[in-house]
Amino acid sequence: MFDKEFNQISDRLLGQGLELKAGPKEPHEGPLKVEVCLFSQNDVDEFKEYLDRLQGVLPMVEKGKRGRKKIAPASATFADDLMNMMDEHKDVDLVMKELVALEFVFTTLQLLEDLDINIALPEDTIDLVKKEFRVMIRMTKKAKNPMNNKYDPTLLILIKKDNPCYVSVYTFGEQQEVYQYEEGGEKEFKVPKSNLTKFPQFMIQEERNKFRMERDKLAANPEAKITRLYARYVHLVADENEGKGIVFPRIKEIERPY
């Protein structure tokens, strides 16, 4: 959106289907630049109605009150309830607090791929997300072995910690909404350091998963037996991650194998 002097005052990127059905949030009488995909006559009709509401020819869509009802992950309206909550809050720290309370955790796309979890994101956005965004996903089951944790990959929260801070919601690979907040001061939005582990390219996926499992075992129980695989790779993996602050238990007890 632009004002009457053609100064840009708003820029939004969001899922077309949901936005056309929901209607604009408020009318705008100034200049516009809009990009849409019109694949059918229904798309054309919805877009024409959307523009009429945006320009004040038709009234805004009346929306029901968004109460502060408890968000239930098992509910069929979970994603909608989640977005209602994010719409109400102006403070990104409060949003993060509620997400954590709903069992969302910070992770990386690389770790989810390593766990062979089907990531519901468009292929052309994955590289950008890996470079610029933090990722939150809801953990549906926490196991003793972190490699066996279960997640819901159909709902992802992407966070670009900037000023302003952008929070995007994706369901089943489609972007539903983008929220803009002033940068919060309390949360660092940190992915657990162990999730950021980089491995030598020659380590196959099975070895990486076993290494993570053995490292977590030693972190939880320093007296546990050091396995041959852990001893073989720990120095190589530590070298790949030098300076990241990742802890490799009992590494000083293990001689370099080369």
ABEGO torsion letter per residue (X at the ends): XBBAAGBBABBBBBBAAAAAAAEBABBBABBBBBBBBBABAAAAAAAAAAAAAAAGABBBBBBBBBBABBBBAABAAAAAAAAAAAAABABAAAAAAAAAAAGBBBBBAAAAAAAGBBBBBBAAAAAAAAAABBBBBBBABBBABAAABBBBAABBBBBBBBOBBBBBBBBGGBBABBBBBBBBAABAGBBBAAAABBBBAABBAAAAAAAAAAAAAAAABAABBBBAAAAAAAAAAAAAABGAGBBBBGAAABBBAX
